[in-house]
Amino acid sequence: MESAAIEVRGLSRRYGRRWALANVTLRAERGEVVMIAGRNGSGKSTLLRVLATAIRPDAGSAAVLGYDVVRERESVRRATALLSHYSYLYEALSARENLSLIGGAIDEALARVGLAERANDAVSTFSAGMRKRLSFARVLLQRPDVALLDEPYGALDPEGFALVDEVVAELRTRGATVVIATHQIERVAAYSDRVFTLDGGRLRA
Amino acid sequence: MIAALRKELLLQWRTRAQAIAVFVFGATSLLLFSFAIGPNASALRQHAAGFLWLALLLSSTLTLAESFHAEMEHRALEGLLLLPTSPRAIYYGKAIANWLQLALLGIALVPITVVLYDAATPRLGSLILIILLGTAGISAPGTLYSAMTSQTTRGKQMLLPLLLFPLIVPVLLAAARATSLLILGDPMEQTASWLRLLAAFDAIYWSLCGLLFDRVVEE
């Protein structure tokens, strides 16, 4: 039997004495779009960061495409791309230079996110929305099997909102699994296959 | 690793004003050290090598501390680590870039030392080799410790020299002794043995730090 895209069992993670995630169990199948809802500080970003292997869980287990996020970190990283609320960009480098660290069809990715004309400009001259678009280009270049998008609509204009919708649809058509942590509940719920809600680090039934 | 090195060199080039500031700091340090000795030409020449390496060491902490600033600004290092690349490639890219910067700084400080300390040597090639080996011994553990301290929220400027200086005492000692022999003369031909010691420490630091980087940056 093919493993699930995401399998989380009893996952817990704490920062200091505060539990950001407490005994979270969830599952998502391959090719699904999954929405993670919840208020600020509910643990959405922490969950995505654990799945992307940016941080380790304190208890429980998580697997992406059957690969354990602790023991098989490299395999998970090959399969996933994280759109974090950190931009992961170098201010002093141009958009093209930032993307060259990933490689692939850079011009195509820049055109896709509407930054072709600013390809050679330093990121330090970019607005918050443009940085978000460039971070999106990073995700596209990675061609992930599992895309983890943390607040993908944040800082974007209405045109940017449409871009996110299109990219998610494209990823889904390619057979990728997309996990979206967002406050744009109605918008994302309209095209999600599953919705999970976190509250104080716990999964709400 | 080539992509990581290219990125580092680009970042260094775009922030070259900092390198100039570090050079000015090193030159100023040399000037102040010479004031401490006074107008005694023989004493100045005697201490030239030690002060050159001290100035280079102090300047290097500024360079090394700054080298992870861009990585932490928007968590760019985390972004790199999440790509399917080896953390070792990221480390060596950064360590080589730091090495080149420190070596250039060392070479740029030589004329200042010659003028201030009357410390000319005909063996310029050997001096450059010592600077290359000595700065390699500073940059390898310096890059590792800079990665470590850049993740702390407080006292990072203070932590780096506290951790780094004790570790690189052998490198500093060997580099200063070899440089001193070049300036003051080497009747017993001891320079080669100091160079071998430097090369040995470099080999240990470069291999060990590359292995440890993964553990330092990964949570």
Chai-1 contact restraints between the chains, C-beta under 6 A:
chainA,res_idxA,chainB,res_idxB,connection_type,confidence,min_distance_angstrom,max_distance_angstrom,comment,restraint_id
A,A52,B,L82,contact,1.0,0.0,6.0,A-B,restraint_1
A,A54,B,E78,contact,1.0,0.0,6.0,A-B,restraint_2
A,I55,B,E219,contact,1.0,0.0,6.0,A-B,restraint_3
A,R56,B,E219,contact,1.0,0.0,6.0,A-B,restraint_4
A,R77,B,L82,contact,1.0,0.0,6.0,A-B,restraint_5
A,R77,B,P84,contact,1.0,0.0,6.0,A-B,restraint_6
A,R78,B,P84,contact,1.0,0.0,6.0,A-B,restraint_7
A,L82,B,L82,contact,1.0,0.0,6.0,A-B,restraint_8
A,Y86,B,H74,contact,1.0,0.0,6.0,A-B,restraint_9
A,Y86,B,R75,contact,1.0,0.0,6.0,A-B,restraint_10
A,S87,B,H74,contact,1.0,0.0,6.0,A-B,restraint_11
A,Y88,B,A76,contact,1.0,0.0,6.0,A-B,restraint_12
A,Y88,B,G79,contact,1.0,0.0,6.0,A-B,restraint_13
A,L89,B,H74,contact,1.0,0.0,6.0,A-B,restraint_14
A,Y90,B,A70,contact,1.0,0.0,6.0,A-B,restraint_15
A,Y90,B,A76,contact,1.0,0.0,6.0,A-B,restraint_16
A,A92,B,L11,contact,1.0,0.0,6.0,A-B,restraint_17
A,A92,B,R14,contact,1.0,0.0,6.0,A-B,restraint_18
A,L101,B,A3,contact,1.0,0.0,6.0,A-B,restraint_19
A,L101,B,K7,contact,1.0,0.0,6.0,A-B,restraint_20
